[in-house]
Amino acid sequence: MTRVEIHENVLVAFDTLRTHKVRSALTVLGIVIGVTSVISVASIIQGLNGYVAARVEKMGSRTYFVSRFSMSSGFGRVPEKIRKRKYFSPDYAAFLQQVCPSVESVGTFTGRPLTPGSFGADQANEIRYGSERVERIILRGVEPDIAKSIPLFAIAHGRPITRFDLDHAREVVLLGDAIANSLFPAVDPLGKMVRLNGKLMEVVGVFEQDPGLFGTPGVDQIAAMPLTTFLKHYPETREFLIVFIARKDVDPALATNEVIEAMRRIRRVPHQEENDFEIFSPDFLSALWGQLTGALVLLTAAISSVGLLVGGIGVMNIMLISVTERTAEIGLRKAVGARKSDIRMQFLVEAMVLSVTGGLLGILGGGVVSLLVRALVPNVPATLSYFWASAGVLISVGVGLFFGYYPASRAARLDPVVCLRYE
């Protein structure tokens, strides 16, 4: 088929759309819904993937954590075998720094758990300055240079906690950006004395802004003091988390293996037994997110397939009706020399015009949904990509070809004599 013939078939197809506006609109509605849902979810997931990747990178690409529990323990009941593991000691960090040459720095931090073995759930903490008060903050005891291992804890104003602060258990505190703004809306917080759970402490620094991941608490809600000061005020603390960073000139796997061997030695784990601790990196967030989005993509694909199936059946139905309505026209075209392939291509082009129109409207709808989500929920950075826009077009073309082939073939097989006698 020549370019001129394709052009004429496309014009005829659009003429058919204009002639039967309501029927055509109802036909492509299923395709619009299917493509819109695919584009919308894909845009949201792609934006979130970039957001999670940036978050993981900000936590430190060479940073690792050592804990009694795995990160998956927070998603269900912790097995008794894991709950009975020996508690960590704050002295582990110094030992690891001494015996692990591939490790650049090691630190320990802790918090006030609500229940034994629950590191992440804080007790109710409050901080006051004058008449201002902030409740339910996240309180942490940290060692110096915590920002070196976890870039999220970078200092925006003031200074970090120093070795002098740690050695002398000084009453100093670092505040998250949101806490500092709430307590000191109009003055510089540095050097001010605040009451943290009733204890007078000096503000020496403010963390960089970090609102958290998907609305969860971030560094903005954290108040951090020297680990020794924390243990002095909360001696009942038993859970500690160790964080280390691998040197840039070594393979992170080598640093991890050194830490595993050192931890087994200091905790006296027999050679034939498995580790009684866990090592994980921020990449666990990416892995967990990948599992969640994978399930979401499958669910969306199933829902979208229903819409596309309904739309495809609609396309087939309207094309069969079109074939019936234009039987005399088909007979006339065959009588003047049109081949079966010409008739087939004419109706295939019309089916694809219908489905591609629905696909383009679906892409437009998906783009609108992405913009609305981005505007209304800034924590969900939906991004419409050229890849998914192209995929939407290809899907709609495929629907047109698949569901338009049978009506087009039926039209091509009609007997021209019978067609000319059709009324």
C-alpha positions in Angstrom: 0.0 0.0 0.0 1.3 3.4 -1.0 1.6 6.5 1.2 -1.3 8.1 -0.6 -3.5 5.1 0.0 -2.6 5.1 3.7 -3.3 8.8 3.9 -6.7 8.3 2.3 -7.5 5.4 4.7 -6.6 7.6 7.7 -8.8 10.4 6.4 -11.7 8.0 5.9 -11.2 6.6 9.4 -11.3 10.1 11.0 -14.4 10.9 8.9 -16.0 7.8 10.4 -15.1 9.0 13.9 -16.7 12.4 13.2 -19.8 10.8 11.8 -20.4 8.6 14.8 -19.0 10.8 17.6 -20.9 9.2 20.6 -20.4 5.6 19.4 -16.7 6.2 18.8 -16.2 7.9 22.2 -17.8 5.0 24.0 -15.7 2.6 22.0 -12.4 4.1 23.0 -13.4 4.7 26.6 -12.1 1.4 27.7 -8.7 2.0 26.0 -8.5 5.5 27.6 -9.1 4.0 31.1 -6.6 1.2 30.6 -3.8 3.4 29.2 -4.5 6.2 31.8 -4.1 3.7 34.6 -0.9 2.3 33.2 0.6 5.7 32.6 -0.5 7.1 35.9 0.9 4.3 38.0 4.1 4.0 35.9 4.7 7.7 36.3 4.1 7.6 40.1 6.4 4.5 40.5 9.1 6.0 38.3 9.1 9.2 40.3 9.2 7.3 43.6 12.0 5.0 42.4 14.1 8.1 41.8 13.1 9.5 45.2 14.0 6.3 47.0 17.3 5.9 45.1 18.3 9.5 46.1 17.3 8.8 49.7 19.4 5.6 49.8 22.4 7.5 48.3 22.0 10.2 50.9 22.1 7.6 53.6 25.5 6.6 52.3 26.4 4.3 49.5 29.2 2.7 51.5 27.5 2.8 54.9 26.5 -0.4 56.7 24.6 -1.1 59.9 25.1 -3.9 62.5 22.2 -4.9 64.7 20.9 -7.7 66.8 17.9 -7.8 64.5 17.3 -7.8 60.7 15.3 -5.0 59.2 12.5 -7.5 58.3 12.0 -8.1 62.0 9.9 -5.0 62.3 7.3 -6.5 59.9 6.2 -9.4 62.2 6.9 -11.2 65.4 10.6 -11.7 66.1 11.5 -15.3 66.5 12.5 -16.3 70.0 16.0 -17.4 68.8 16.7 -13.8 67.6 15.1 -12.2 70.7 17.5 -14.2 72.9 20.6 -12.9 71.2 23.1 -11.1 73.5 22.8 -7.3 73.6 25.5 -5.2 71.9 28.0 -3.3 74.0 28.9 0.4 73.2 32.6 -0.8 73.3 32.1 -2.8 70.1 32.7 0.2 67.9 36.2 0.9 69.3 37.2 -2.7 68.8 35.9 -2.8 65.2 37.8 0.4 64.4 41.0 -1.2 65.8 40.9 -4.6 64.1 39.2 -3.8 60.7 41.7 -1.9 58.5 39.2 -1.7 55.6 36.7 0.3 57.7 37.1 4.1 57.6 35.0 4.9 60.6 32.7 3.2 63.1 30.1 4.6 65.5 27.4 3.6 67.8 24.0 5.2 68.4 20.9 4.3 70.4 17.5 5.6 71.4 14.8 5.2 74.0 12.8 2.1 73.0 9.1 1.7 74.0 9.5 -2.0 74.5 12.6 -4.2 74.9 14.1 -5.1 71.6 12.2 -2.4 69.7 14.9 0.1 68.7 12.7 2.3 66.4 9.7 3.0 68.7 10.6 5.9 70.9 9.1 6.7 74.3 7.4 10.1 74.6 10.1 12.8 74.7 9.6 16.5 74.9 11.9 19.5 74.6 11.1 23.1 75.9 12.5 26.6 75.5 10.7 29.3 77.3 7.0 28.9 76.5 7.7 26.8 73.4 7.4 23.1 73.5 7.8 20.2 71.0 6.5 16.7 72.0 7.2 13.2 70.7 10.6 14.0 69.3 13.0 11.2 68.4 15.9 11.1 71.0 19.2 9.6 70.0 22.6 9.1 71.7 25.4 9.3 69.1 29.1 9.2 68.9 31.2 11.9 67.2 31.3 12.4 63.4 28.0 10.6 63.0 27.5 12.6 59.8 30.7 11.0 58.4 29.0 7.6 58.4 25.4 8.7 57.7 25.3 11.8 55.5 21.7 12.4 56.5 23.0 13.7 59.8 24.9 16.5 58.2 25.1 19.7 60.3 23.6 22.9 58.7 24.4 25.3 61.6 26.8 25.1 64.5 29.1 22.2 65.1 28.8 18.4 65.5 29.3 16.4 68.7 33.0 16.1 69.4 35.2 13.6 71.2 35.5 16.1 74.1 31.7 16.1 74.4 31.7 12.3 74.5 34.6 11.9 76.9 33.2 14.3 79.4 29.5 13.4 78.9 28.7 17.1 78.2 25.1 18.3 78.3 24.9 19.4 74.7 22.4 18.6 72.0 21.9 18.7 68.2 18.4 19.5 67.0 16.5 18.6 63.8 15.5 21.5 61.6 11.8 21.2 62.4 12.5 21.1 66.2 14.8 24.2 65.9 12.2 26.1 63.9 9.4 25.3 66.4 11.4 26.3 69.5 13.3 29.2 67.9 11.1 30.8 65.2 12.8 34.2 65.4 16.2 33.7 67.1 19.4 31.8 66.5 19.2 28.5 68.5 23.0 28.1 68.9 24.1 28.5 72.5 20.6 28.5 73.9 19.7 26.3 76.8 16.7 24.0 76.4 15.1 21.4 78.7 15.1 18.0 77.1 12.9 15.7 79.2 13.5 18.1 82.1 17.3 18.2 81.8 19.0 21.4 80.9 21.1 21.1 77.7 23.0 23.5 75.4 22.1 23.6 71.7 25.4 23.3 69.7 24.1 22.5 66.2 21.2 22.1 63.9 20.9 19.2 61.4 20.2 19.9 57.7 16.6 19.7 56.7 15.3 16.2 56.2 11.5 15.7 56.5 11.7 11.9 56.2 10.6 9.3 53.6 7.0 9.3 52.5 5.8 11.2 55.6 7.7 9.0 58.1 9.8 10.8 60.7 13.2 12.0 59.5 16.2 13.9 60.9 13.9 17.0 61.3 12.3 15.2 64.3 15.6 14.1 65.9 17.4 15.5 68.9 20.9 13.9 69.4 23.2 14.1 72.4 26.6 12.4 73.1 26.2 8.7 73.7 27.8 8.9 77.2 25.4 11.7 78.2 22.5 9.6 76.9 23.6 6.5 79.0 24.1 8.7 82.0 20.5 9.9 81.9 19.0 6.6 80.6 21.1 3.8 82.1 18.4 1.3 81.3 19.2 1.5 77.6 20.3 -1.9 76.2 19.8 -1.7 72.5 22.6 -0.3 70.3 23.1 0.0 66.6 26.6 0.1 65.1 27.2 2.0 61.9 30.4 1.7 59.9 31.6 3.1 56.5 33.9 1.2 54.2 37.0 2.9 52.9 36.7 4.3 49.4 39.8 2.4 48.1 38.6 -1.1 49.2 35.8 -3.4 48.2 32.8 -2.9 50.6 32.5 -6.7 50.7 36.0 -6.9 52.2 35.1 -4.4 54.9 31.9 -6.3 55.6 33.7 -9.6 56.0 36.2 -8.0 58.4 33.4 -6.7 60.5 31.7 -10.1 60.5 34.8 -11.8 61.7 35.5 -9.2 64.3 31.9 -9.4 65.6 32.0 -13.2 65.8 35.2 -12.9 67.7 34.1 -10.3 70.3 30.7 -12.1 70.7 32.5 -15.5 71.0 30.3 -17.2 68.3 31.4 -20.8 67.8 32.8 -21.6 64.4 30.0 -24.0 63.4 27.2 -21.7 64.5 25.6 -18.9 62.4 26.0 -15.2 63.2 24.0 -13.8 66.2 23.8 -10.4 64.6 22.8 -8.8 61.3 24.6 -6.6 58.8 22.6 -4.6 56.3 23.1 -1.5 54.1 20.6 1.3 53.1 20.1 -0.8 49.9 17.5 -2.8 51.9 15.2 0.1 51.3 15.6 -0.3 47.5 15.1 -4.0 47.7 12.0 -3.6 49.9 10.6 -0.9 47.6 11.3 -3.0 44.6 9.2 -5.8 46.1 6.3 -3.4 46.9 6.3 -1.8 43.5 6.6 -5.1 41.7 3.3 -6.2 43.3 1.8 -2.9 42.5 2.8 -3.1 38.9 1.3 -6.6 38.6 -2.0 -5.4 40.1 -2.1 -2.4 37.8 -1.4 -4.5 34.8 -4.3 -6.8 35.7 -6.7 -3.9 36.2 -5.4 -2.2 33.0 -5.8 -5.4 31.0 -9.5 -5.5 31.8 -9.9 -1.9 30.6 -7.9 -2.7 27.4 -9.9 -5.9 26.8 -13.2 -4.0 27.1 -11.8 -1.3 24.8 -10.6 -3.9 22.3 -13.9 -5.7 22.3 -15.6 -2.3 21.7 -13.3 -1.7 18.8 -14.1 -5.1 17.3 -17.8 -4.5 17.8 -17.8 -1.1 16.1 -15.7 -2.4 13.2 -18.1 -5.3 12.7 -21.0 -2.8 12.7 -19.1 -0.6 10.3 -18.4 -3.5 7.9 -22.2 -4.3 7.9 -23.2 -0.7 7.3 -20.7 -0.3 4.5 -21.3 -3.6 2.7 -22.5 -1.9 -0.5 -19.4 0.4 -0.4 -17.1 -2.7 -0.1 -18.9 -4.3 -3.1 -18.4 -1.2 -5.2 -14.7 -0.9 -4.3 -14.2 -4.5 -5.2 -16.1 -4.1 -8.5 -13.8 -1.3 -9.6 -10.6 -3.3 -8.8 -9.9 -3.1 -5.0 -8.0 -6.2 -3.8 -8.7 -8.1 -0.6 -5.5 -6.6 0.9 -6.8 -3.1 0.2 -10.1 -3.7 1.9 -8.4 -5.4 4.9 -5.9 -2.5 5.3 -8.7 0.1 5.1 -10.5 -1.4 8.1 -7.3 -2.2 10.0 -6.3 1.5 9.7 -9.7 2.5 10.9 -9.4 0.2 13.9 -5.9 1.5 14.7 -7.1 5.1 14.4 -9.8 4.3 17.0 -7.4 2.6 19.4 -4.6 5.1 19.0 -7.0 8.0 19.6 -7.9 6.2 22.8 -4.3 5.7 23.6 -3.3 9.3 23.1 -6.2 10.4 25.3 -5.1 7.9 27.9 -1.5 9.3 27.8 -2.9 12.8 28.2 -5.1 11.6 31.1 -2.1 9.9 32.7 0.0 13.1 32.4 -2.8 15.1 34.0 -3.0 12.6 36.9 0.8 12.8 37.3 0.7 16.5 37.5 -2.2 16.5 40.0 -0.4 13.9 42.2 2.8 15.9 42.1 1.0 19.2 43.0 -1.3 17.7 45.7 1.2 15.3 47.3 4.7 16.7 47.0 6.2 13.6 48.7 5.1 11.6 45.7 7.2 13.0 42.8 5.3 11.5 39.9 7.2 11.8 36.6 5.8 11.1 33.1 8.5 9.6 31.0 8.9 9.3 27.2 9.3 5.5 27.6 5.8 5.0 29.1 4.3 7.5 26.7 5.7 5.5 23.8 4.6 2.3 25.5 1.0 3.7 25.7 1.1 4.4 22.0 2.4 0.9 21.2 -0.2 -0.7 23.5 -3.0 1.1 21.7 -1.6 0.2 18.3 -1.4 -3.4 19.4 -5.0 -3.4 20.6 -6.2 -1.9 17.2 -4.3 -4.6 15.2 -5.4 -7.5 17.4 -9.1 -6.7 17.7 -9.4 -5.1 14.3 -8.0 -8.0 12.3 -11.1 -10.2 12.4 -13.5 -7.4 11.2 -11.0 -6.4 8.5 -10.6 -10.0 7.3 -14.3 -10.5 7.3 -14.7 -7.4 5.1 -12.0 -8.6 2.7 -13.7 -12.0 2.3 -17.1 -10.5 1.3 -18.4 -11.5 -2.2 -18.7 -8.3 -4.3 -21.9 -9.6 -6.1 -23.6 -10.2 -2.7 -22.3 -6.8 -1.5 -23.8 -4.9 -4.4 -27.2 -6.5 -3.9 -27.1 -5.8 -0.1 -29.6 -3.2 1.1 
